[in-house]
Amino acid sequence: MIAIATVLFAFPLGFFLRNRLAAHVAYIAIFAYCFTFQTLYLLRAWVGDSHQAFPADPDRLPFGYLAVTGGIYIVGNLLVVLGHRVGNRRRTRAVDLDPVK
């Protein structure tokens, strides 16, 4: 779910919002909402005896889940930066409106 949200929203937020801080805050808000919902969904499956996302032992920390979600978070922020650079370059491109002589 967070991977889908990252693909759908990270680059366009950086591209369309002129303020990079606003783009990052918007992405973080979307990511946080999706991360919370995804974690709740996976936690419910874990309680129901599914051990695909979290280990069976409740005393072991799910470092694999942390690594994957952290990686998606970093990639999303990099996509925001890339979108901002592409959008900024596109907005500041000089256009010569003088007729050819």
C-alpha positions as CSV (number, residue, x, y, z in Angstrom):
1,M,0.0,0.0,0.0
2,I,2.8,2.5,0.8
3,A,4.6,1.5,-2.3
4,I,1.5,2.3,-4.4
5,A,1.0,5.6,-2.6
6,T,4.7,6.5,-3.2
7,V,4.5,5.7,-6.9
8,L,1.2,7.7,-7.3
9,F,2.0,10.8,-5.2
10,A,5.7,11.4,-4.6
11,F,6.9,12.6,-8.0
12,P,3.7,14.6,-8.8
13,L,3.8,16.4,-5.5
14,G,7.4,17.5,-6.1
15,F,6.6,18.4,-9.7
16,F,3.4,20.4,-9.1
17,L,4.1,22.1,-5.8
18,R,6.5,25.0,-6.1
19,N,7.5,24.9,-2.4
20,R,9.6,21.8,-1.8
21,L,8.9,21.8,1.9
22,A,5.2,21.7,1.2
23,A,5.7,18.8,-1.2
24,H,7.7,16.9,1.5
25,V,5.1,17.6,4.2
26,A,2.3,16.4,1.9
27,Y,4.2,13.2,1.0
28,I,5.0,12.6,4.7
29,A,1.3,13.0,5.6
30,I,0.2,10.6,2.8
31,F,2.9,8.1,3.8
32,A,2.0,8.3,7.5
33,Y,-1.7,7.6,6.8
34,C,-1.0,4.7,4.5
35,F,1.7,3.3,6.8
36,T,-0.6,3.3,9.7
37,F,-3.4,1.6,7.8
38,Q,-1.0,-0.9,6.3
39,T,0.5,-1.8,9.7
40,L,-2.9,-2.2,11.2
41,Y,-3.9,-4.5,8.3
42,L,-0.7,-6.6,8.7
43,L,-1.1,-6.7,12.5
44,R,-4.6,-8.1,12.2
45,A,-3.3,-10.8,9.9
46,W,-0.4,-11.5,12.3
47,V,-2.9,-12.0,15.2
48,G,-4.8,-14.4,12.9
49,D,-1.7,-16.6,12.6
50,S,-0.1,-15.2,9.4
51,H,3.6,-14.7,9.8
52,Q,4.5,-13.3,6.4
53,A,5.1,-9.7,7.5
54,F,6.0,-10.1,11.2
55,P,7.9,-12.9,12.9
56,A,6.0,-15.5,14.9
57,D,7.8,-14.7,18.1
58,P,6.4,-11.5,19.6
59,D,9.7,-10.8,21.3
60,R,11.6,-10.5,18.0
61,L,11.5,-7.1,16.3
62,P,10.4,-7.0,12.7
63,F,13.6,-5.5,11.2
64,G,12.7,-6.8,7.7
65,Y,9.4,-4.8,7.8
66,L,11.4,-1.8,9.1
67,A,14.0,-2.1,6.3
68,V,11.4,-2.4,3.5
69,T,9.2,0.5,4.7
70,G,12.2,2.7,5.4
71,G,13.5,2.0,1.9
72,I,10.2,3.0,0.4
73,Y,10.1,6.1,2.5
74,I,13.6,7.2,1.3
75,V,12.8,6.4,-2.3
76,G,9.6,8.5,-2.0
77,N,11.5,11.5,-0.6
78,L,14.0,11.2,-3.5
79,L,11.1,11.1,-6.0
80,V,9.8,14.3,-4.4
81,V,13.2,15.9,-4.9
82,L,13.4,14.7,-8.4
83,G,10.0,15.9,-9.2
84,H,10.8,19.3,-7.8
85,R,13.9,19.6,-9.8
86,V,12.2,18.6,-13.0
87,G,9.3,20.9,-12.3
88,N,11.6,23.8,-11.4
89,R,13.6,23.3,-14.6
90,R,10.4,23.3,-16.6
91,R,9.0,26.4,-15.0
92,T,12.2,28.4,-15.3
93,R,13.0,27.5,-18.9
94,A,13.6,30.6,-20.9
95,V,11.4,31.2,-23.9
96,D,12.4,33.7,-26.6
97,L,9.3,35.4,-27.9
98,D,11.1,37.7,-30.4
99,P,10.4,37.0,-34.0
100,V,13.2,35.6,-36.1
101,K,14.8,38.3,-38.1
